[in-house]
Amino acid sequence: EQAKVHLLPAMCAFAVGGDWEPAIPLTSAWILYLLGGTILDDIQDQDNLKAPWMVDGLDSSIPLATATMSATNMCTSYLINQVPKIGAEIAYVFGKTAVIAAKQQRLPLVDITTVTIEQYLEKIILTTAEVYAVGAWAGTKLVTSNFDIVTRMTKIAHNLGMSQAIVADCRDILPRVEKISDIENRVITLPLLYITQVLSEPSILNKLTKALSNHDFDQTLYLIEQTGAVEWCLELAQEYECQAEIELSKLPKDIRVKMKLEFGIC
């Protein structure tokens, strides 16, 4: 899935009838744009500590983040030279989206008793789904200015971004070699909000609050499993995929075929 995200502009450009070559500077800018955001996010959360940019602490991560963002600007400058009007528009939207995502990122959701699912989904929209949407918009816009096609491709990516963010929330409950569990890292994720906001059973809520306060990973995980929180989240992710499929069905057949092959949506 990560490879698809990194190649999103090129894949969308190809799907709507473009060639790979003109999309190379755009996709290069996009990959660097995502990498810079990832590095800064890991610095803020002190997460993913085994990543190459984190192993030496701030001495390497901050210079790498700066260099990556500068390289992104170099790629967008090249794009502006190649296609001035569209390139300038893409560079502006990249920058605007990064500013909005950064603003939202600096407001972490830390109190599970006050955060609503609506607030959390809004955060996902601004930090993930809109970023996906911009990648798809840029790749499509590079090839065509057809409003209907650009809009539907953007909506497809937005919904896939929502779906992927929710799936990641479920996956990150458990620790991996390169990443500690979101529960241990005291990150509020959608499975926890299902228990507090949707299920809202007082006895279970009291147990969850106590487990989180005591940093009791096993008890928290047990409550997530027993309440079906992950299953509920995955159903919600599937709903977003269905929305992407609806938008896809309204596109011309040749685009639908390529999108199915590239993104694996039906």
Disulfide bonds with the S-S distance in Angstrom:
none
